[in-house]
């Protein structure tokens, strides 16, 4: 099964979600939603995946069914219906405190729930405050309850925190409930929870079934054989057609959904005539700079083939410079060595919208990087045509469907507008095709698209090229004008690499010509078996003399990444933790900028490794591939 992970974002929330897709979705697009404890005792989930259900998780584990959390769940359901075409009425799967959230949601939105499968559920919060303070349930839950409900122990019993006081909505809507419970449960005691729920729901005419597990405590959840759970769910989904689904599986041949070009996603600020003229003349260079979406086999290879078909008599030079995990800051400093020193491009594709936000760069840093890259390219070759691409990944979906965009799109568009650079907004392209033309996110392939997904990128890029090159009024090369003023005077317009051998080693560091990591972990292309300035020792120290307004390092930050202190020109030392959110599993290429707005001139950098380290790190190391300077 294919799993997609991301963050569901609204104006006030940013919550982890996981979607697991079946090999083939049943036509009514059923899904089961866990608001807590994804992956725990997944027997029923796996069985349902094999029956065409999606399995969905939105991490509301410690939200205690608060009104804000319940509203967020409704927004999330709406999003899944729009973006993924899932049924508007999920089956709620509530384990333990997830049962409480499921009940709260069903009480608030009874018309948005197909059925409730509860397992050793917490059904009421009030009784927790009557438990002895040393009780493990009380210890863990009371703080969460008071925080999420913004209340005090004295006031909690007057709040609508007991779903059993308002079960009339789901009872009238005929929402069926199944509760599986251990009759020796010492955590969610049956008398206060499952049995009290049964009594209250039956009194209102609601349909509820119980499966008791004799002698079982709170754990284990579920049933070894989930068949009774699955059968309960299937019999309460009238639109689910088991026989038809069986036939679909046998006859299944994957068909790609229809592609519809969305015109407004192309912002044509230039007719790209210079590159057209060069290709028509018989010789042209095309460069592709970006992260893993550019590096992987996909749109880049497709566009190359399309260009060769458009201009069969042109001798093309292609420069492939996609490096996974890198954004505009890295691109700005590597442009000279990785592109311009190889060949001067006539057409340059550039993308960093995903990694600029995924790697946590601020809008100010995004401007410094993307403006630096574009202005540097235009200074080096005033005739180069540049196309900026905005790719999509999971967290962007929830933003688009809630009417907004990632800040990196706004930032990059601001830069593109200043420099007259044409852009293709693939975020909108994919979102519109999902919303209006039944594109399925799983079929598209997610943040790293399937080959079919890359076809969308290819077609939209070709749509821009078609629009641009249909204007043939320009017959001679024409320089692109640079704006009088940059958006940020400290943008990395002159960014370049400085060799690590320029460092003056005081202690502990060494230059390795073919560095490989000492710890087993993932690596990226061009960040292993290359020259590195490296150390694993605390108190290792070096200095570096450089000229320019910015200084930083490009390193491989892996599971041994340490902490350091640095200082420029004798200023008070600053502390930097070089362990990233991805370092545990990967020696990830990472740019750390020490200073970004220095006065022009000569400076001296001092770097010293510290004995302390991030608690997640297994070492005190640092492995520097290049220094980053902006002369």
Order of alpha helices (4+ residues) and beta strands (2+ residues): beta-beta-beta-alpha-beta-alpha-beta-alpha-beta-alpha-alpha-beta-alpha-beta-alpha-alpha-beta-alpha-beta-alpha-alpha-beta-alpha-beta-alpha-alpha-beta-alpha-alpha-beta-alpha-alpha-alpha-beta-beta-beta-beta-beta-beta-beta-beta-beta-beta-beta
